[in-house]
């Protein structure tokens, strides 16, 4: 998910995506612990997406408070 796509989402959608992406990453980590994933780089991509979502959420909350 690109930054431009993330910025286009509303705050509610960002929080929903964050929850979904967190669940997805937990499932991938669990599956990777049991048997190696075909593409383990997906875990890294998921972590980066979660970080981008958290950054955008905190940026918007700071703007709302200022």
N, CA, C and O atoms as a GROMACS GRO file, in nm:
protein
  264
    1UNK      N    1   0.084  -0.116   0.000
    1UNK     CA    2   0.000   0.000   0.000
    1UNK      C    3   0.090   0.124   0.000
    1UNK      O    4   0.178   0.138   0.084
    2UNK      N    5   0.066   0.211  -0.094
    2UNK     CA    6   0.149   0.330  -0.110
    2UNK      C    7   0.100   0.442  -0.019
    2UNK      O    8  -0.014   0.442   0.026
    3UNK      N    9   0.189   0.537   0.007
    3UNK     CA   10   0.154   0.650   0.092
    3UNK      C   11   0.038   0.730   0.036
    3UNK      O   12  -0.047   0.778   0.111
    4UNK      N   13   0.033   0.746  -0.096
    4UNK     CA   14  -0.076   0.821  -0.157
    4UNK      C   15  -0.210   0.751  -0.133
    4UNK      O   16  -0.312   0.817  -0.114
    5UNK      N   17  -0.210   0.619  -0.135
    5UNK     CA   18  -0.333   0.544  -0.108
    5UNK      C   19  -0.373   0.559   0.038
    5UNK      O   20  -0.492   0.570   0.070
    6UNK      N   21  -0.275   0.558   0.126
    6UNK     CA   22  -0.302   0.571   0.269
    6UNK      C   23  -0.358   0.709   0.300
    6UNK      O   24  -0.451   0.721   0.380
    7UNK      N   25  -0.303   0.814   0.239
    7UNK     CA   26  -0.349   0.950   0.265
    7UNK      C   27  -0.490   0.974   0.214
    7UNK      O   28  -0.559   1.064   0.262
    8UNK      N   29  -0.532   0.896   0.117
    8UNK     CA   30  -0.666   0.912   0.060
    8UNK      C   31  -0.775   0.851   0.150
    8UNK      O   32  -0.893   0.880   0.130
    9UNK      N   33  -0.737   0.769   0.246
    9UNK     CA   34  -0.834   0.702   0.332
    9UNK      C   35  -0.877   0.794   0.446
    9UNK      O   36  -0.804   0.885   0.487
   10UNK      N   37  -0.997   0.768   0.497
   10UNK     CA   38  -1.044   0.843   0.614
   10UNK      C   39  -0.982   0.781   0.740
   10UNK      O   40  -0.922   0.674   0.734
   11UNK      N   41  -0.998   0.849   0.852
   11UNK     CA   42  -0.940   0.802   0.977
   11UNK      C   43  -1.000   0.667   1.018
   11UNK      O   44  -0.929   0.579   1.067
   12UNK      N   45  -1.130   0.651   0.997
   12UNK     CA   46  -1.197   0.525   1.031
   12UNK      C   47  -1.142   0.411   0.944
   12UNK      O   48  -1.115   0.302   0.994
   13UNK      N   49  -1.125   0.438   0.815
   13UNK     CA   50  -1.071   0.336   0.724
   13UNK      C   51  -0.928   0.301   0.760
   13UNK      O   52  -0.887   0.186   0.750
   14UNK      N   53  -0.850   0.400   0.803
   14UNK     CA   54  -0.713   0.375   0.844
   14UNK      C   55  -0.708   0.280   0.962
   14UNK      O   56  -0.628   0.187   0.966
   15UNK      N   57  -0.796   0.303   1.060
   15UNK     CA   58  -0.799   0.218   1.178
   15UNK      C   59  -0.844   0.076   1.144
   15UNK      O   60  -0.792  -0.021   1.200
   16UNK      N   61  -0.939   0.064   1.052
   16UNK     CA   62  -0.983  -0.068   1.007
   16UNK      C   63  -0.871  -0.142   0.934
   16UNK      O   64  -0.849  -0.260   0.958
   17UNK      N   65  -0.802  -0.072   0.845
   17UNK     CA   66  -0.690  -0.132   0.772
   17UNK      C   67  -0.578  -0.174   0.868
   17UNK      O   68  -0.516  -0.279   0.850
   18UNK      N   69  -0.553  -0.091   0.969
   18UNK     CA   70  -0.449  -0.121   1.067
   18UNK      C   71  -0.483  -0.251   1.141
   18UNK      O   72  -0.396  -0.336   1.159
   19UNK      N   73  -0.606  -0.265   1.184
   19UNK     CA   74  -0.648  -0.387   1.253
   19UNK      C   75  -0.636  -0.508   1.162
   19UNK      O   76  -0.588  -0.614   1.204
   20UNK      N   77  -0.680  -0.494   1.037
   20UNK     CA   78  -0.674  -0.605   0.943
   20UNK      C   79  -0.529  -0.643   0.911
   20UNK      O   80  -0.496  -0.761   0.904
   21UNK      N   81  -0.445  -0.544   0.893
   21UNK     CA   82  -0.305  -0.570   0.860
   21UNK      C   83  -0.231  -0.633   0.978
   21UNK      O   84  -0.146  -0.720   0.959
   22UNK      N   85  -0.264  -0.590   1.100
   22UNK     CA   86  -0.202  -0.649   1.219
   22UNK      C   87  -0.240  -0.796   1.232
   22UNK      O   88  -0.155  -0.880   1.262
   23UNK      N   89  -0.366  -0.827   1.210
   23UNK     CA   90  -0.412  -0.966   1.215
   23UNK      C   91  -0.344  -1.048   1.107
   23UNK      O   92  -0.302  -1.162   1.132
   24UNK      N   93  -0.334  -0.992   0.989
   24UNK     CA   94  -0.270  -1.060   0.877
   24UNK      C   95  -0.123  -1.091   0.909
   24UNK      O   96  -0.075  -1.200   0.879
   25UNK      N   97  -0.053  -0.994   0.969
   25UNK     CA   98   0.088  -1.015   1.000
   25UNK      C   99   0.104  -1.122   1.108
   25UNK      O  100   0.196  -1.203   1.101
   26UNK      N  101   0.017  -1.123   1.208
   26UNK     CA  102   0.024  -1.225   1.311
   26UNK      C  103   0.002  -1.363   1.251
   26UNK      O  104   0.072  -1.458   1.287
   27UNK      N  105  -0.093  -1.374   1.161
   27UNK     CA  106  -0.119  -1.502   1.095
   27UNK      C  107   0.001  -1.547   1.011
   27UNK      O  108   0.036  -1.665   1.010
   28UNK      N  109   0.063  -1.453   0.941
   28UNK     CA  110   0.181  -1.487   0.860
   28UNK      C  111   0.297  -1.532   0.949
   28UNK      O  112   0.366  -1.628   0.916
   29UNK      N  113   0.319  -1.463   1.061
   29UNK     CA  114   0.427  -1.502   1.152
   29UNK      C  115   0.403  -1.641   1.209
   29UNK      O  116   0.495  -1.721   1.220
   30UNK      N  117   0.277  -1.669   1.245
   30UNK     CA  118   0.243  -1.800   1.298
   30UNK      C  119   0.265  -1.908   1.193
   30UNK      O  120   0.323  -2.013   1.222
   31UNK      N  121   0.220  -1.882   1.071
   31UNK     CA  122   0.237  -1.979   0.962
   31UNK      C  123   0.385  -1.998   0.930
   31UNK      O  124   0.428  -2.109   0.898
   32UNK      N  125   0.464  -1.892   0.940
   32UNK     CA  126   0.606  -1.900   0.910
   32UNK      C  127   0.680  -1.979   1.018
   32UNK      O  128   0.780  -2.045   0.989
   33UNK      N  129   0.632  -1.973   1.142
   33UNK     CA  130   0.694  -2.047   1.251
   33UNK      C  131   0.670  -2.197   1.235
   33UNK      O  132   0.754  -2.279   1.269
   34UNK      N  133   0.553  -2.231   1.182
   34UNK     CA  134   0.520  -2.373   1.164
   34UNK      C  135   0.592  -2.430   1.042
   34UNK      O  136   0.660  -2.533   1.052
   35UNK      N  137   0.576  -2.365   0.931
   35UNK     CA  138   0.646  -2.407   0.809
   35UNK      C  139   0.680  -2.280   0.732
   35UNK      O  140   0.599  -2.188   0.726
   36UNK      N  141   0.798  -2.274   0.673
   36UNK     CA  142   0.842  -2.150   0.606
   36UNK      C  143   0.743  -2.104   0.498
   36UNK      O  144   0.689  -2.184   0.422
   37UNK      N  145   0.723  -1.974   0.495
   37UNK     CA  146   0.638  -1.915   0.392
   37UNK      C  147   0.709  -1.921   0.258
   37UNK      O  148   0.832  -1.927   0.250
   38UNK      N  149   0.630  -1.919   0.152
   38UNK     CA  150   0.688  -1.918   0.018
   38UNK      C  151   0.764  -1.788  -0.006
   38UNK      O  152   0.870  -1.789  -0.067
   39UNK      N  153   0.709  -1.678   0.043
   39UNK     CA  154   0.774  -1.548   0.029
   39UNK      C  155   0.778  -1.479   0.166
   39UNK      O  156   0.685  -1.406   0.200
   40UNK      N  157   0.884  -1.500   0.245
   40UNK     CA  158   0.889  -1.440   0.378
   40UNK      C  159   0.903  -1.288   0.377
   40UNK      O  160   0.887  -1.224   0.481
   41UNK      N  161   0.932  -1.229   0.262
   41UNK     CA  162   0.941  -1.083   0.253
   41UNK      C  163   0.804  -1.017   0.273
   41UNK      O  164   0.796  -0.897   0.298
   42UNK      N  165   0.697  -1.094   0.262
   42UNK     CA  166   0.562  -1.042   0.285
   42UNK      C  167   0.548  -0.994   0.430
   42UNK      O  168   0.475  -0.898   0.456
   43UNK      N  169   0.619  -1.060   0.523
   43UNK     CA  170   0.614  -1.018   0.663
   43UNK      C  171   0.674  -0.878   0.676
   43UNK      O  172   0.619  -0.793   0.745
   44UNK      N  173   0.786  -0.855   0.610
   44UNK     CA  174   0.851  -0.724   0.614
   44UNK      C  175   0.761  -0.617   0.552
   44UNK      O  176   0.749  -0.507   0.606
   45UNK      N  177   0.699  -0.648   0.439
   45UNK     CA  178   0.609  -0.553   0.374
   45UNK      C  179   0.492  -0.520   0.466
   45UNK      O  180   0.448  -0.405   0.473
   46UNK      N  181   0.441  -0.621   0.536
   46UNK     CA  182   0.329  -0.600   0.627
   46UNK      C  183   0.370  -0.509   0.743
   46UNK      O  184   0.292  -0.422   0.783
   47UNK      N  185   0.491  -0.529   0.797
   47UNK     CA  186   0.540  -0.443   0.905
   47UNK      C  187   0.551  -0.298   0.859
   47UNK      O  188   0.515  -0.207   0.933
   48UNK      N  189   0.599  -0.278   0.738
   48UNK     CA  190   0.614  -0.143   0.685
   48UNK      C  191   0.478  -0.077   0.662
   48UNK      O  192   0.461   0.042   0.687
   49UNK      N  193   0.382  -0.155   0.616
   49UNK     CA  194   0.248  -0.102   0.595
   49UNK      C  195   0.186  -0.060   0.728
   49UNK      O  196   0.122   0.044   0.738
   50UNK      N  197   0.205  -0.143   0.831
   50UNK     CA  198   0.153  -0.110   0.964
   50UNK      C  199   0.217   0.019   1.014
   50UNK      O  200   0.148   0.104   1.072
   51UNK      N  201   0.347   0.034   0.993
   51UNK     CA  202   0.416   0.156   1.036
   51UNK      C  203   0.362   0.277   0.961
   51UNK      O  204   0.344   0.383   1.021
   52UNK      N  205   0.338   0.264   0.831
   52UNK     CA  206   0.284   0.375   0.753
   52UNK      C  207   0.145   0.415   0.802
   52UNK      O  208   0.113   0.533   0.814
   53UNK      N  209   0.062   0.313   0.832
   53UNK     CA  210  -0.072   0.341   0.881
   53UNK      C  211  -0.066   0.412   1.017
   53UNK      O  212  -0.137   0.510   1.039
   54UNK      N  213   0.018   0.362   1.107
   54UNK     CA  214   0.032   0.425   1.238
   54UNK      C  215   0.081   0.568   1.226
   54UNK      O  216   0.035   0.657   1.298
   55UNK      N  217   0.175   0.593   1.136
   55UNK     CA  218   0.228   0.727   1.115
   55UNK      C  219   0.119   0.821   1.066
   55UNK      O  220   0.108   0.934   1.115
   56UNK      N  221   0.040   0.777   0.972
   56UNK     CA  222  -0.067   0.862   0.918
   56UNK      C  223  -0.174   0.888   1.024
   56UNK      O  224  -0.226   1.000   1.033
   57UNK      N  225  -0.207   0.788   1.103
   57UNK     CA  226  -0.306   0.806   1.210
   57UNK      C  227  -0.256   0.909   1.311
   57UNK      O  228  -0.331   0.999   1.349
   58UNK      N  229  -0.133   0.895   1.354
   58UNK     CA  230  -0.079   0.989   1.453
   58UNK      C  231  -0.066   1.129   1.394
   58UNK      O  232  -0.087   1.228   1.464
   59UNK      N  233  -0.030   1.140   1.266
   59UNK     CA  234  -0.020   1.271   1.201
   59UNK      C  235  -0.156   1.341   1.200
   59UNK      O  236  -0.165   1.460   1.229
   60UNK      N  237  -0.259   1.266   1.167
   60UNK     CA  238  -0.393   1.326   1.162
   60UNK      C  239  -0.443   1.364   1.301
   60UNK      O  240  -0.509   1.466   1.318
   61UNK      N  241  -0.411   1.282   1.401
   61UNK     CA  242  -0.453   1.314   1.537
   61UNK      C  243  -0.382   1.438   1.588
   61UNK      O  244  -0.441   1.519   1.659
   62UNK      N  245  -0.254   1.455   1.552
   62UNK     CA  246  -0.180   1.575   1.591
   62UNK      C  247  -0.237   1.698   1.522
   62UNK      O  248  -0.246   1.805   1.583
   63UNK      N  249  -0.276   1.685   1.396
   63UNK     CA  250  -0.336   1.798   1.325
   63UNK      C  251  -0.470   1.837   1.387
   63UNK      O  252  -0.504   1.955   1.395
   64UNK      N  253  -0.545   1.737   1.430
   64UNK     CA  254  -0.676   1.764   1.489
   64UNK      C  255  -0.662   1.835   1.624
   64UNK      O  256  -0.747   1.916   1.660
   65UNK      N  257  -0.555   1.804   1.697
   65UNK     CA  258  -0.535   1.865   1.828
   65UNK      C  259  -0.473   2.004   1.820
   65UNK      O  260  -0.481   2.080   1.917
   66UNK      N  261  -0.413   2.039   1.707
   66UNK     CA  262  -0.349   2.170   1.696
   66UNK      C  263  -0.445   2.278   1.656
   66UNK      O  264  -0.406   2.394   1.642
   0.00000   0.00000   0.00000
